[in-house]
Amino acid sequence: MSRKNLGVFLRPAGRLLPASLMLFVLVSLSCEKQNRFTPAALTCEYLRNPLGIDAPQPRLSWRLDADRPQIRQSAFRILVAGSKEKLEQNIGDKWDSGKIASDQSLHVVYAGAPLNSREKCWWKVRVWDEQDRASGWSDAATWETALNPSDWRAKWTGIEETDDPDISNRNPALYFRKSFHLSDAGEKARAYISGLGYYELTINGKKVGDHVLSPNHTNYDRRQSDKQNEARV
């Protein structure tokens, strides 16, 4: 509760009252403090709207944005949908966690329907505070699953290492080119790349993405990294 003093001047019959007749009214206004809080910064496997998630049960996380530090999450509900339209209608056809009493906001394991290869999932979350007041829904976020190993049709290609004594001629950077034509304009495309070393992808002479020295360094004797890129065509 807070009190505000308001000076109120009466204007009878089109003229101001004399100063001696000014009426000062003390108005008590009730200003209930707003407790605004909402989940934000949604991530899947530490990434925002990632492509190529190969975990069958990815971990979802968020941050609680609040107007006062005392607000504490006491429960949450996650919706995961197969389309943006269903999520906007609050239909979690992939997973509706229901209200779960928990303060967990990191690494909540997806527990919905099995995910398919190259499937895009839309998700959002709402939370309840320590007084069981519900927040609004967060903004929508997405993740897209990777290409299943059984779906790979590519074959390894490359060149044998050389033992040229001139180091400048030894194992130069290779260019791999593939020409193809689309039967229609299409809306989007995915490039799935796995290589023993760094690469840079270009389409029609234009670099795809902003990565440099991708993928990250790894032990190629034990693991071959794969990378997904989104390209507008």
C-alpha positions, 0 to 999 in steps of 0.5 A: 500500500502507498499513499499519494497526495493529490491537490484537487481544484473545483471549478464551479460555473466556469470560474476558479474558486478563491484560494481560501475555498480551494479544497485539498483532498487526500486520496489514498491510492492502492498500488499493488506491487506487480510481481512480473516473472517469465522464463527466458533464454531457452536452450536445448543442449546449451544452444539456442534454436540448435540444428542437428541435436543427436541426443534422443532425450535432449536437455532443456534449460531456461532462465527466470527473468523477474522484477525482484530477486526474491521470486523463486520457481516452485513448478514448471510446465513444458510444451513441445509441439511438432509445429509452430501452429500447435504450440501457439494453440498450447497443444503439446503433441510431442510432449506436455509435461503437465505441472511439475513441482520443481525448482529445476530450470537446467537440464530438464530431460525431454520425456515426450514421444520418440523424435524422428530424424531431421524433425523440428520441435517447437517448445515453450515453458511456463513456471509458478513462483513460491506463492503458486502464481503462474507466469505467462508462457515464454517465447517459443524456441526450437531445436532440430534433430540430426540425421540418423546414422541409418539415413546417411547415404554419403561415401567417404572421399579424399586423397592420399597423403603425400610425402613431398619433401617440399612442405608447401606441396604436402597435403594442400587444402582440397576443394570438393564440388558438386553441381545439382539443379532443383526442380522448384525453388524450395523453402530451405535446405540442409547440408550434413557434413562430416570430415576429418579436418576443417572445412568451409561450405559455399553455395553458388560462391557464397559462404554458408554460416559464420563459422571459422575452422569448423568443426571444433578440434577432435581426436579423429582416431576416436570420433568423426564430427558431423555438422549441420548447416542451414542454407536459404535457397 
